Amino acid sequence: FKRATRFRRGGYYFHIEQGNSFVAGGFWGPVPEDLKRIRDEIAFDPAPLRKILNSKSFKTYFKTLEGEQLKKMPKGYPADHEAIDLLRYKQFVLIRRFTDKEVLSDNFLKEVNLTFKAMRPFLDYMSEALTMDPNGLTE
């Protein structure tokens, strides 16, 4: 599912399969221009993203950021950058897995809704990185 308007970037994913049910969101395959913008935002100031990733809500629903990563630092960034762990991501994905018992429970839809809501700070951060110019103005 896509988010509304071009200023709300990222997407939501809903997968139901016996033994492999989950909801996810984020940026599965960002185009090179978007990936560079995200990395540049992280390189400029990783603190806002770290705050989201370390929040109680994030840890409760997702535990950690997921996605494919480079083995080395991407070109154009210093190898000793404080955010090397974040800059190496090629995908930025949040996933919450559910057991079959959880999927069949009466409050499953409520949990899915809460999970999607818990993604918002992350998706909003990424949306801002992808829709603001270097001066902080909406493009």
HELIX and SHEET records of a PDB file:
HELIX    1   1 PRO A   32  PHE A   44  1                                  13    
HELIX    2   2 ALA A   47  LEU A   53  1                                   7    
HELIX    3   3 LYS A   56  TYR A   61  1                                   6    
HELIX    4   4 ILE A   84  LEU A   87  1                                   4    
HELIX    5   5 ASP A  100  VAL A  103  1                                   4    
HELIX    6   6 PHE A  108  THR A  131  1                                  24    
SHEET    1   A 3 GLY A  11  HIS A  15  0                                        
SHEET    2   A 3 SER A  21  PHE A  27 -1                                        
SHEET    3   A 3 PHE A  92  PHE A  98 -1                                        
END                                                                             
